[in-house]
Every structure is written in structure tokens, then in C-alpha cells.
Amino acid sequence: MSNPLEPLLNEIIARLERGVPPWRQPWANGADPSTPLRSDGQPFSGSNAWLLAFAGAERGYTSPFWFTFRQALAIGAPVAKGARCALAILYKTRVVDGGDAGEGEAKTLRYLKTYAVFNGAP
């Protein structure tokens, strides 16, 4: 089973090997990290808030909005060819009952995956 955080971990390791710790300011273009927003205007939360804020600042994006490929298509703003995505993390839990098979107790299922988002800056 592959780790959905592997690309992010590889990027952190690569930065450390280059002598650029990811907790130091990686941007030099004067952009400040801003609160990243979903396509509906709601702010991202948890680790996605800081991951996307710093990805946007590092790349010099002026828009706080981040979209999945399908969300961009739905509003008539297709993703430009060659656009770089950033990874966001989706973590969900779901409680399922034991079922009719007589297993009895409810089980908590958890999953973690990453998904690609694109910034709204032209």
C-alpha cells in the first residue's frame, strides 16, 4: 500500500538535502501566505490551510482560491496546460455497524488520501 503523503514527504526530504528547511521562508518574491479558500469561498482547515498558503506564497500566486480540476471546469475556467498542482489532504472517518452478519460492534473506518488542487491565479 502506498502512502498518500509520500509526494509531500519526498519534497520535504529534497528541501532538507538542498539545505533549505521547509520551515524557513521559501518565497523570495515578496508574496505573503494568505488564507487558502475552497471554490465555494470557505477556508481550508487543518494541514491544508498551511500547505496551500505556503505553496501559493512560494509560487507567487495572487489568488487565494484553489480548485480541483473538475471544479474549475464546472465554472468555465479550465486549468491551463502545464499548470502545477498542489496536493491537499483528505482524511475521513466513517462508523459502520456490525451488520446483519451478527458481528455486533460498530467499526470505525479511516482513510487518508491526497488530491490535486490548482490555484485560481491566471
Secondary structure, DSSP 4 states (H G I P E B T S, - for coil): ---TTHHHHHHHHHHHHTT--TTS----SS------B-TTSPBP-HHHHHHHHHHHHHHT----BEE-HHHHHHTT-PPPTTPPPEEEEEEEEEEE--TTTT--S-EEEEEEEEEEEEES--
